[in-house]
Structure formats: structure tokens, C-alpha cells
Amino acid sequence: MVEGKIISLSNIAYCLGISRKKLSRWYKEILSGYPQAVKSGQIGHHDMSYRELGKEMKVEVPIYQPENVSAHMSLDEKTIDGDTYTILSSRDTQKIALMAKTLRNKPLVELLKSFDTMKVSSLTRDMAPNYEWLGRQLFMNARQVVDKFHVIKLALDALQSIRVRFRQIELTKRRIFLDNHPGEKYIEKIHPNGDTTLQLLARSRGLLFKRSFQWTDQQKNRASVLFEKYPILKMAYKLIQKFRQWYTTPLGKRVYAKTYERKKCELINLINQLKYSVIRELQILALSLKKKTGHITNYFLFKETNAKAE
């Protein structure tokens, strides 16, 4: 941090005229105080063990700071070097209160016993069922808000899974042909934009993440070919865009109860459209959204997200 702004080690190394690797090594081995903390037993001091299904389980707890609990907290999971951690952080101070290498509720409840969770008034979290349970059990005074990023990601993943399904069908066709006609060449149809069907489905990944007004001319051409060949994908794309638009409707810092109820009714209507579509992936999405309608709509009370925690 320099004057409250984040600056990378690479920039500091450049200013000092030394290599980034050397500065990183110095910071890790000397300046950070980490080796000394490990030697003195400060690191791993809060690690815990518990029994589950007759086995002794160990949970590493790199950060344990109950004093960092504030009125507005974020609960999320992070994967670091292949290991998954639960991170509880303050949206007020951006400080981490708890970092534990587990997603299990049992050790998390034990670790959070000494935290003053009753003073938390809002908890933003991802869509994991275990975090919802944890929020109900320990953060009873908190308004739970399912993070906007995770909800939109779930919707976009459903859209991409439709594209992948069609691509798997095309790959299966090619495999069956080659199995039944050894030595023969599989001839693919070339579409007006120059893509084969497999290329069309593979290259459409990026445009499905974007809004239509963000498409380049090439993507507009490709989308036209894609949607003409796969009308179901066009229908799914339009429904997902309607859902995204529901999120981006401009509102003030805080909305009145009447507006909140209107947004909730709109969400229920969108969920019904997804539910009664003929597209299985969207029906599954509708079930996930329906279970969390209240917590998703809570976003519109104060526009709370996990952005600061991220």
C-alpha cells in the first residue's frame, strides 16, 4: 500500500532497481516476518481437529481475527493452490476475520463460536447451501444477500451448458461416422460465415457471455448463423439477457418497500418463464433461483455485493 493505494511488488522492484524475484524472496523470507512467525508458533496456533464419520480431521486456520467482525460481512470460498478455503471478511474495513481450509459446517461453527456474529446486520455470500445454513444458524440478526456475481455466473453457466450439449452431439456424430466408416473422411458442413458446425459452437462461447450491443461485427454474423441453426439457444440467450437486465435496472442507493416488492414479482415471473421453457438447463436454473428468491432480491435493498471482498 502506498498512500492508501495498492502497488505491486513488481512496481516497487522497478523503482528500487532490483529484480522482482529478489524482492519477492526478501519479502517472503525476511520482511514479512512469516518464517519467524512459523518458528515462534504463531502460524497454525488456531488450527483445529474434529471427528467426522469416525475419522480425525484437521483444519488449517491461517487467519483468525474475531476483532475484524463488523456490521457488514462477506462469506465466500476461495481456491488457493488447489485447496479450498472459507473466508469471512469485513466489507467495512476489507479485513479478513476468518480464513479456514474447510467448507464443512461443523468446524466452521466451532471456529465462529468466539466471534460476535450477533452484531452483523448484513451478510453477502455465494449460493452454496452450507453458507446459507451457516448464515441462519450464526448470523441471526443479519440480512442475507446472495452475491450478484455468483447469481449471474450461474445463469451464464446454464447458457454455456446448452452450447456444450449441442457441441457434444456434433462430436458424437463425427465419432459414430468414423467408427462405422474407417478410413473415410468426415465432411463437415461449412456455414455462410466460414465456420464448420463444431467451429461455430466452439467460437460462440465468448459472444454468449456478452450483451448483443457489445458484439463485434464478426460476432454479430456468427450469432446470426448460430441462432438460425439452434433456435433453442436463441431462446435461452434472450431469457438470460432478460434476467441480467432485471439486475441492471437503475435504482437509488436504497429502494422503498413498494419497489422491492415489484422487483421480487418480476423475478418470480422470470423464474416461471425459465421453468416453463422446453430447455432442461434453464429449468434446473429456475429451481436454483426459486429456492433463493428472497436472498437474491435483498440485493435491491442496499445494492450489497461481495465486490470489496473479492
Secondary structure, DSSP 8 states (H G I E B T S, - for coil): -BTTB---HHHHHHHHTS-HHHHHHHIIIIIT-HHHHHHHT-TTTT-EEEEETTEEEEE--SEE-GGG--SEEEEEEEEETTEEEEEEEETTT--EEEEES---HHHHHHHGGGS-GGG--EEEE-S-HHHHHHHHHH-TTSEEEE-HHHHHHHHHHHHHHHHHHHHHHHHHHHHHHHHHSTT------B-TTS-BHHHHHHHTHHHHHS-GGG--HHHHHHHHHHHHH-HHHHHHHHHHHHHHHHHH----SS--HHHHHHHHHHHHHHHHHHHTSS-HHHHHHHHHHHHTHHHHHTHHHH---STTT-
